[in-house]
């Protein structure tokens, strides 16, 4: 059974940076598209970033230029590098595997990011 483990969240001041990690146990992160989603307080879960199997990446307009998704095949880990954080980025962040429009994993517990002074 494939398990995705998110980590790296925490409390950060506005304008700060964090890097989230998603380790895949039991599957190769390069074998499928990988995505980061987030769900803020009272909001629906939304797509933040995606990295395709071929390495192509894309980020949501709300985080473009501030967030970067990256993959380390040797560590079997996908990262979400976040900079210039704002209070609107406060959310639980989740990763998942995506194949042909279908999420391959159940959503885990995610990692909490809180942006506050």
N, C-alpha and C positions, 0 to 999 in steps of 0.2 A: 504494500500500500504506500502510495506516495504521500509524503508529508512535507508541507511548506512551513518554514519557521521564520517569522518576521521578527526583527529586532532593530534597535537603534533609536527608538523614539525617546522622548523626554520633554523636559521643560526648557524652552529657549526664549530669549528675549526677541522682540521684533527687530528685524534686520539680521538676525543670527542665521546660523547654518546647522544642518544636521545631515547625516547620511544614514539611510535605512538599508538594511540587508535582508535578503530573502534567500534562505538556503533550502534547496530541494533535496530531500532525502528519499532516494528510491527512483529518481528520474533525472535526466539530464536537462539542464535549463536551456541548452541550445537546441533541444529536440522539438520544442514547441515555442510558440509565441509566449512571452511573459508580460504580465500587466501589473501595474500598481493602481489600485483604487483607493478611495478614501471616503469616509462618511463623517461629516461634521455634525455637531449637535443640532438635532431637529432637521437634518437634511437627508436627502437620499444619497445612496452610494454613487459615486461618480468616478469615471475613468480619469486618471492623472497622467499615466504614461504607459507606453507600450514599446516593446522591442520584439521585432519579428525574428524568425529563425535566421534570416540572412543577415541580421545585425542592424537592419534599418530601425530607426527609432522615431517616435513621435510623442509629443506632450500636449496636454490640453492647453487651450488658449490662456486659461487663467494662470498657468504656471510657466508658460513658454518664456524662455530666456532666464528663468530662475531655477528650474528643476531639470535634472538630467538623469536619464535612465541608462544604466550600463550593465554589462554582463562580464563576469570572469569565469570562463569555462573551466579553468584549472581548479577553481574553488567551488564550482557548481553553485554560484551565487549571483543573484541579480541585485543591483544597488539602485537606490533612488537618492541622488545627491540634491539636496535642497538648500538654496541660498535665498537671501533677502526675504526671509520668512515674515509673514504678516499674521495678524490675528485670524484672518479668514482661512489660513492654512491649518488651523486647529482642527484635528480630526483623528480618527483611528484609521491607520493606513494598512491596507491588505495587499498581498500579492496573490496571483493565481496564474495558472497555466491556461492558455487559450488555444483551442484548435478548432478550426472551421466554425468559429462563432460560438463554440461551446466551452464553458468553463469546466476544466477537468477535475478540479478539486472543490470540495466544500470550503466555504469561507472559514478561515481560522479565527483566532482571537485578534489578530492584527497587532499593531504597535501604536501606542498613543503618542501623538505629537501635540503639545500644548504650547502655543505662542502667547506669551504674556510677560508684562513687565512687573 
